[in-house]
Amino acid sequence: MVRKLFIVFVLCSVALYGCATNPVTGKRELGLVPKSYELQIGSKQYLPSRQMQGGDYVVDPELTKYVNDIGQKLAAVSDRKLPYEFVVLNNSVPNAWALPGGKIAVNRGLLTELNSEAELAAVLGHEIVHAAARHGAKGMERGILLQGAVLITGIAARGSNYENLAVRGSQTAAGLINQKYGRNAESESDLYGMKYMSRAGFDPRAAISLQEVFVRLSEGQETDWLSGLFSSHPPSQQRVEANRVTAKTLPESGELGVQRYKDKIARLIQTKDDYHAFDMGRKALSEGNVKEALTLAKQAMVGEPNEGQFHALVGDVYMKQEEYQDALTSYNRAVELNGEFFYFYVQRGLNKQKLGDQQGARIDLERSTKLLPTAPALNALGNMSLAQGNQPEAMKYFKDASTSNSEPGRQAARSFVTLDMRQNPGSHIKTRINLDKRRYVIVTVTNPTPVSVSEVKVKILYPDPQGKALEMAKEVRGVLSSGKSTIVETGIGPVDDPKTLRYMRANVLKANVVE
């Protein structure tokens, strides 16, 4: 049925949208994703994408304004008019990405690797073309054609410690910003990005120097961080030479803006070591080195006292040490400095729980889910609702949280199954009808859930030789552990024609969770 609906969807899409002309290349191509959906998906996924990548860089608002101004100059001369937006993300990994609909982000870590305003324009122009030439939309179309669904993946967002906490829906954002563009798409972005640079008054030769920088950095080093920026077509000498050829076709003029760029990123350069200390502190805490994490966090705060992430790391250390009041002070300061980052509210909410402030905890946790739905927040909210006797609400929170591949997500999955098993055992315990070597009907009962169950009762529906519908009930002895299967013998047989199995059904009537 699903397959039939998918085929109908594709056929209807082709009938409605069919072939279209690419606004950048002028080529005819299949267009299954309309512009309205590009705009919708880009707008919807822009916030969670940014949140998973560390949130917006708010310490220096003038820097974001500067990057946006450069981006808008390029967008004004692009071949496709979209509601372009440009932000700087609080992430040390050198990376940039574009969502469908013109939603573009560049990490502060990339800005410190560039040498001029024109090189920044080369990066932004490259990303503008990805949006303008529908490269992201084509990725979604491939998802439709190959999978029957718009791109929803579990790809982790590079350079982030938060993506594994996100629940289903937000994972779409991770897939979009990490999708692999093909060689042709990257070549198009290089070519037309340079043309946009020239039209906007920047020296297009900066695209050559940009590629040379990344080629040099990639030699003999781990290049995973480069793949985020250049996807499946990483920097190469071939790409440098292609940009040289393109440059010869463009006017030999345009701004480089070396000193102006240095002035604009001065604060980033001054605090680069502070953010490195923070990154090392976060790593130390994840490895259980609490004392080292605190030292590094406080070191970072000396150089940049207005960075909320640094205060949150101090809070995380205090919370780890069960010094909840000190942790609260740090989280409060983090929220004061940046009230639009989900992580600060999650941690402050969990900390308030420890202090017995249930109402304050709920407010913070709910606020965090508005910015980015995550397993820690949703699991905690589920436990709160359960404690208040609101089981339906608790189950909804647990179910949503369970889509995350994280420890809070797994905890939520266990809680949801425990609550739902009594009412809907057949939704969790799976059955499969088959024949044994003697051609007698057997039922394989499988427990794919994260909990163990007992007293499993299975109902088998089957026809007698005259075609009359019969049924029987069988019990599974003992405990069926998580991930295990067992065989239930029915005594039905021998069956001469295996096609008879088509008319048999097995349903789980009962299963009790083993506490």
NORVEN-V727116 format. One record per helix or strand. SS is the DSSP state (a for helix, b for strand). FROM is the first residue (numbers start at 1). LEN is the number of residues. If there is no record, write none. Layout:
ss: (SS:SS)
from: (FROM:FROM)
len: (LEN:LEN)
This chain:
ss: (a:b:b:a:b:a:b:b:b:a:a:a:a:b:a:a:b:a:a:a:b:a:a:a:a:a:a:a:a:b:a:a:a:a:b:b:b:b:b:a:b)
from: (2:19:28:35:56:61:85:96:103:108:117:135:163:166:170:183:202:206:224:237:255:258:266:272:290:308:324:342:358:374:375:391:407:425:429:441:453:469:485:498:505)
len: (16:3:3:18:1:15:5:4:5:4:16:13:3:1:8:17:1:13:7:12:1:7:5:15:14:13:14:13:14:1:13:11:14:3:7:7:11:12:5:6:9)
